[in-house]
């Protein structure tokens, strides 16, 4: 079993037991962009468990820093 298979199995474990995703649920995943590949595995596993919709919300430290420094509010 290679590392990608282990990540896929971990995503399935996280979704089925950690998050307990049920059929028809909405799932929101918020993470930094560097974790995109794992977030996609979690989204895939969520759909396999019957999630109705998975929203992926990515953030980037550089854009967040820019917003903090340049924002007028």
C-alpha positions in Angstrom: 0.0 0.0 0.0 1.5 3.3 -1.1 1.2 6.7 0.6 -1.7 7.8 -1.6 -3.7 4.7 -0.7 -3.0 5.4 3.0 -4.2 9.0 2.6 -7.4 7.7 0.8 -8.0 5.3 3.6 -7.5 8.0 6.2 -9.9 10.3 4.4 -12.5 7.5 4.4 -12.0 6.9 8.2 -12.2 10.6 8.9 -15.5 10.9 7.0 -17.2 7.7 8.3 -16.1 7.8 11.9 -14.7 11.2 12.7 -17.3 13.4 10.9 -20.0 10.7 10.7 -21.2 12.0 7.3 -24.7 10.7 6.6 -26.7 10.4 3.4 -28.1 13.8 2.3 -25.9 15.9 4.5 -24.1 19.1 3.4 -20.3 19.1 4.2 -18.1 22.2 4.5 -14.4 21.8 4.3 -12.3 24.9 5.1 -8.5 24.5 4.7 -5.4 26.2 3.4 -4.7 25.7 -0.2 -1.6 23.6 0.6 -4.0 20.9 1.8 -6.0 20.8 -1.4 -5.2 17.3 -2.4 -6.2 15.8 0.9 -9.4 18.0 1.0 -10.3 16.5 -2.4 -9.9 13.0 -0.9 -12.2 14.0 2.0 -14.7 15.4 -0.4 -14.6 12.3 -2.5 -15.1 10.1 0.5 -18.0 12.3 1.7 -19.8 11.8 -1.6 -19.2 8.1 -1.4 -20.9 8.2 2.1 -23.9 9.9 0.5 -23.2 13.6 1.1 -25.6 15.8 -0.9 -23.1 18.6 -1.4 -19.5 19.3 -0.4 -18.3 22.9 -0.3 -14.5 23.4 -0.4 -13.4 26.7 1.0 -9.7 27.3 0.5 -7.7 30.1 2.0 -4.2 31.4 1.3 -1.9 32.9 3.9 -0.5 35.5 1.5 -3.9 36.7 0.4 -5.1 36.9 4.0 -2.0 38.9 5.0 -2.6 41.2 2.1 -6.2 41.8 3.1 -5.2 42.5 6.7 -2.5 45.0 5.7 -4.3 46.7 2.8 -7.9 46.7 4.0 -9.3 50.1 5.0 -11.4 48.5 7.8 
